[in-house]
C-alpha cells in the first residue's frame, strides 16, 4: 500500500495536500506498482460542479490523487481550517512534467481527446523538447458512451503506462472512471482538460507573477472572453466557502 498525503475537505470534496515534487514521486510509485490509478486535477470549478453532480463528486473523492489545481483551493483550505494545501499542482504544468519524467524513465504515454490535430501538435512539440519521450498514440475521439469500446480497443494494444484524457471536466474524469475496468494495464490515467492547448500555444498561460497572485483566471478571461459563464463558478465557490458552517 502506497502511503498517501492527508486530504483537505472543501465543500465535501477531498483534495490531497500535495507539492509538485511529491506528486511526481507518487506517480513514479504508482507506475512501479503496476496497478491502475486515476488522478483528477481539482479546481474551484470542479468543486462547484460536484455540489450538483454526485457522480463527479464520488469520482474525485475516490481518485488515487486529487491534485490542488487552483490558488482558490489553498485559500479555502486555510479559511476552513482544514488540512493545509502546501502549493498549487497545476494540471497544465503537470503535462510538461510528465513528459520530462517519461523522457528520463522510459514511460509510455497515450494522448486522448482535445480538438482534432491538437494532440498531434502537442506530441510534436513535446518530442522536440524531450526526444526520448515514448508516445504510443494519439486520438481525438469522443467521450460519448457509444464510442467507449472502440476507443479502448484502439488504446490498449499500444500498451501505454500513462493515459492523458483531454475531454474537459467532468466528461474526461467520468470517461476514465467508466472505463477503469478495461484499462487495467494502464498505470496512470489523468484528465488534463485544456492543457494540450497550452502545450501547443493555442492558449497562453498567465505570467508567473499573475499566477502567484491568484489571478490566472482573470488573465484567461481577458484572453478568452467567451469563458465568462464558466468563470461565474469562482464567486459561487467563494460564497459557498464563506457560508460553510464552522465546526
C-alpha positions in Angstrom: 0.0 0.0 0.0 1.5 3.3 -1.1 1.2 5.9 1.7 -0.7 9.0 0.6 -0.7 12.5 1.9 -3.7 13.8 4.1 -6.6 15.4 2.4 -8.3 18.7 2.9 -12.1 18.6 2.7 -13.6 21.6 0.9 -17.4 21.6 0.4 -17.4 17.8 0.8 -14.8 17.4 -1.8 -11.4 15.8 -0.9 -8.2 17.3 -2.1 -4.8 15.9 -1.3 -2.2 18.0 0.4 0.5 17.8 -2.3 3.5 19.5 -3.7 4.6 19.3 -7.3 7.7 17.2 -6.3 5.6 15.0 -4.1 3.1 14.4 -6.9 5.8 13.2 -9.3 7.3 11.0 -6.6 3.9 9.3 -6.0 3.3 9.0 -9.8 6.6 7.0 -10.0 5.4 4.7 -7.2 2.0 4.3 -8.9 3.7 3.2 -12.2 6.1 0.9 -10.4 3.2 -0.8 -8.6 1.8 -2.0 -11.9 -1.8 -1.2 -10.7 -4.2 1.3 -12.4 -4.7 4.7 -10.7 -7.0 7.6 -11.6 -5.8 11.2 -10.9 -8.0 14.3 -11.0 -6.9 17.9 -11.1 -9.3 19.7 -8.9 -10.0 23.4 -9.2 -12.8 25.6 -7.8 -15.0 24.9 -10.9 -14.7 21.2 -10.1 -15.8 21.7 -6.5 -18.8 23.8 -7.6 -19.8 21.3 -10.2 -19.5 18.5 -7.6 -22.1 20.1 -5.5 -24.8 19.2 -8.0 -23.2 16.2 -9.6 -22.9 13.3 -7.1 -21.2 11.0 -9.6 -18.5 13.6 -10.3 -18.0 14.2 -6.5 -17.6 10.5 -5.9 -15.1 10.2 -8.7 -13.0 13.0 -7.2 -13.2 11.6 -3.7 -12.3 8.0 -4.8 -9.4 9.1 -7.0 -5.9 7.9 -6.2 -4.9 11.5 -6.1 -6.9 14.7 -6.2 -4.5 17.5 -7.1 -5.0 21.0 -5.8 -5.1 22.8 -9.1 -6.2 26.3 -8.0 -5.0 29.0 -5.7 -8.6 29.3 -4.5 -8.4 25.8 -3.0 -5.3 26.8 -1.0 -7.1 29.9 0.4 -10.3 27.9 1.0 -8.5 25.2 3.0 -6.8 27.9 5.1 -10.2 29.7 5.7 -12.0 26.5 6.6 -9.1 25.4 8.9 -9.0 22.0 7.2 -5.7 20.3 6.2 -3.4 22.9 4.7 -2.7 22.6 1.0 1.0 23.5 0.6 1.0 24.6 -3.0 -0.8 24.5 -6.3 -0.2 21.5 -8.6 -1.4 22.8 -11.9 -2.6 20.3 -14.5 -1.2 22.5 -17.3 2.3 22.2 -15.7 1.9 18.5 -14.9 1.6 17.5 -18.6 5.1 19.0 -19.2 6.5 17.4 -16.1 5.1 14.0 -17.1 6.7 14.3 -20.5 10.0 15.2 -18.9 9.7 12.3 -16.4 8.8 9.9 -19.2 11.7 11.1 -21.2 14.0 10.1 -18.3 12.2 7.0 -17.1 11.0 5.5 -20.4 7.3 5.7 -19.5 4.9 5.3 -22.5 2.1 7.9 -23.0 -1.1 7.9 -25.0 -2.9 11.2 -25.7 -6.7 11.0 -26.0 -9.1 13.9 -26.7 -8.7 17.6 -27.5 -9.7 19.1 -30.8 -8.7 17.3 -34.0 -5.0 17.9 -34.6 -4.2 19.4 -31.2 -2.8 16.2 -29.6 -0.6 15.6 -32.7 0.8 19.1 -32.4 1.3 18.7 -28.7 3.2 15.5 -29.3 5.4 17.1 -31.9 6.3 20.0 -29.5 7.0 17.7 -26.5 9.2 15.3 -28.6 11.3 18.3 -29.7 11.8 19.1 -26.1 12.1 15.6 -24.8 13.4 13.4 -27.7 13.3 10.2 -25.7 9.6 10.6 -24.9 7.7 7.5 -26.0 4.3 8.3 -27.3 2.2 5.2 -28.2 -0.5 7.1 -30.0 -3.0 10.0 -30.0 -6.7 10.2 -31.0 -9.3 12.9 -30.6 -12.3 10.5 -30.3 -15.3 11.5 -28.2 -16.4 10.9 -24.5 -19.7 9.6 -25.9 -20.6 6.2 -24.2 -21.3 4.6 -27.6 -17.6 5.1 -28.6 -16.2 3.6 -25.4 -15.4 0.1 -26.7 -13.8 1.3 -30.0 -11.6 3.8 -28.2 -10.5 1.3 -25.5 -9.6 -1.2 -28.2 -7.6 1.4 -30.0 -5.6 2.3 -26.9 -4.9 -1.0 -25.2 -2.8 -2.7 -27.9 -0.3 0.3 -27.7 0.5 -0.6 -24.1 0.8 2.9 -22.5 1.8 3.4 -18.9 0.1 6.8 -18.8 -3.1 7.9 -20.4 -3.8 11.6 -20.7 -7.5 12.4 -21.4 -8.4 15.9 -22.7 -12.2 15.9 -22.9 -12.7 18.6 -20.3 -14.3 18.1 -16.9 -16.4 16.3 -15.9 -16.5 14.3 -19.1 -12.9 13.2 -19.1 -13.0 12.1 -15.5 -16.2 10.2 -16.0 -14.8 8.6 -19.1 -11.8 7.3 -17.1 -13.9 6.1 -14.2 -16.4 4.4 -16.6 -13.6 2.5 -18.4 -11.3 1.7 -15.5 -12.2 -1.9 -15.5 -11.0 -2.1 -19.1 -7.9 0.0 -18.6 -6.2 -2.3 -16.1 -2.9 -2.4 -17.9 -2.6 1.4 -17.8 -1.0 2.5 -14.5 -2.0 6.2 -14.6 -5.0 7.9 -16.2 -5.5 11.6 -15.7 -7.9 14.2 -17.1 -5.9 17.1 -18.4 -8.6 19.4 -19.7 -7.3 22.2 -22.0 -3.6 21.5 -21.0 -2.8 20.5 -24.6 -3.9 23.9 -25.8 -1.2 25.4 -23.6 1.4 22.9 -24.8 0.7 23.8 -28.5 0.3 27.6 -27.8 -3.4 27.7 -28.8 -3.9 29.2 -25.3 -1.4 31.3 -23.3 -0.6 30.8 -19.7 -0.5 33.8 -17.5 2.9 35.2 -16.4 4.2 33.5 -13.3 3.7 36.7 -11.2 0.0 36.8 -12.1 -0.3 33.1 -11.2 1.3 33.8 -7.9 -1.3 36.5 -7.2 -4.1 34.0 -7.9 -5.3 36.0 -10.9 -4.7 33.5 -13.6 -8.5 33.2 -14.1 -8.6 36.9 -14.9 -5.8 36.6 -17.5 -7.6 33.7 -19.1 -10.9 35.6 -19.2 -9.2 38.5 -20.9 -7.6 36.1 -23.5 -10.8 34.0 -23.9 -13.8 36.2 -23.0 -16.2 33.5 -24.2 -15.4 31.7 -20.9 -17.2 34.2 -18.8 -20.1 31.9 -18.0 -17.7 29.2 -16.6 -15.9 31.9 -14.6 -19.2 32.5 -12.6 -18.2 29.4 -10.7 -15.5 31.3 -9.0 -17.6 33.8 -7.0 -20.1 30.9 -6.3 -17.2 28.9 -4.9 -16.0 31.8 -2.7 -19.5 32.4 -1.4 -20.1 28.7 -0.6 -16.8 28.6 1.3 -17.6 31.7 3.3 -21.1 30.4 4.2 -19.8 27.0 5.2 -20.8 26.5 8.9 -17.9 26.4 11.2 -17.4 23.4 13.5 
